Amino acid sequence: MKNKIIPYLLLIPQFILSVLFIAGLINAIMISLGIMPSLGLNKLTFDYYIKAFLRKDLFDSLTFSFYTALVSALISTVLGVFICYFMINTKRGISWIVELPIITPHVVTALFIISIFSQNGFIARLLFMFNIIKDQQEFPVIVYNSGGIGIILGYIWKEVPFVIYFTASIMSNINEKLGDAAANLGAGAGRIFFEITLPLCKNTIISAFLIIFVFSLGAYELPFLLGATKPKALPVQAYEQYLHPDLRNRPYAMALNGIIIAAAMLSAVFYYFVLKSDIDKKLKN
């Protein structure tokens, strides 16, 4: 009897965290809809969402967030898949170099990017030392620029290892079975990868892409530490509005967060239909 209860007891911390997360999410949505009894706001309204969409800088923030999240997720996914395949194919295994970015906090990652890629960073100083550039200010602006290059580099550093870990298990299993069989029949490494490994890993790769895309879209640290003054990423703008001295501005801040949540939900719906379509095709075949 005791052994039967233990698994349920181990789930209690997860259950508590889930309840707190759902409660916080519901509370944030209610505040974004104008329900905040502590300030005398009891009327359900979409005015704060309308106010958010009427702001001139919202489109710039939304576009900037989508751009940095999409570009970093695409590059990270492609690099992660190829590196993972290389590691499995060469029997190298996952080294500490891949593990290091995962355990590195985002704040430390931002300092790492600034120390290397800023105009006062390591690369600029190295180029100046070898007289490749006459002044460090000639080094291109990578950090704090409006193109979000520093943010993208930071996300790539963090996300490539995640993709590798996410796809390593299924890719290794495919290579050991179908890959070896194809190689024995004369297929080259490129053909095995593009015609066997990649199609069979497709759903896993899409899952990894959507996870890091949604995370990047809603993340705050790197856009705040590495982003330009304008345009601001949507999470940064939401955070700044949340810190507004007037507490009646909180519903507007939560409305901005609601837009981020809606984008994440749309990504989840997109993944559901992609997965469902793939399953339907397999069932028909």
Secondary structure as GFF3:
##gff-version 3
##sequence-region A 1 285
A	DSSP	alpha_helix	2	10	.	.	.	ID=ss1
A	DSSP	alpha_helix	12	32	.	.	.	ID=ss2
A	DSSP	three_ten_helix	37	39	.	.	.	ID=ss3
A	DSSP	alpha_helix	47	54	.	.	.	ID=ss4
A	DSSP	alpha_helix	56	89	.	.	.	ID=ss5
A	DSSP	alpha_helix	96	103	.	.	.	ID=ss6
A	DSSP	alpha_helix	106	117	.	.	.	ID=ss7
A	DSSP	alpha_helix	122	129	.	.	.	ID=ss8
A	DSSP	three_ten_helix	136	138	.	.	.	ID=ss9
A	DSSP	alpha_helix	149	174	.	.	.	ID=ss10
A	DSSP	pi_helix	175	179	.	.	.	ID=ss11
A	DSSP	alpha_helix	180	184	.	.	.	ID=ss12
A	DSSP	alpha_helix	189	192	.	.	.	ID=ss13
A	DSSP	pi_helix	193	197	.	.	.	ID=ss14
A	DSSP	alpha_helix	198	200	.	.	.	ID=ss15
A	DSSP	alpha_helix	202	218	.	.	.	ID=ss16
A	DSSP	alpha_helix	221	226	.	.	.	ID=ss17
A	DSSP	alpha_helix	234	242	.	.	.	ID=ss18
A	DSSP	three_ten_helix	247	249	.	.	.	ID=ss19
A	DSSP	alpha_helix	250	284	.	.	.	ID=ss20
###
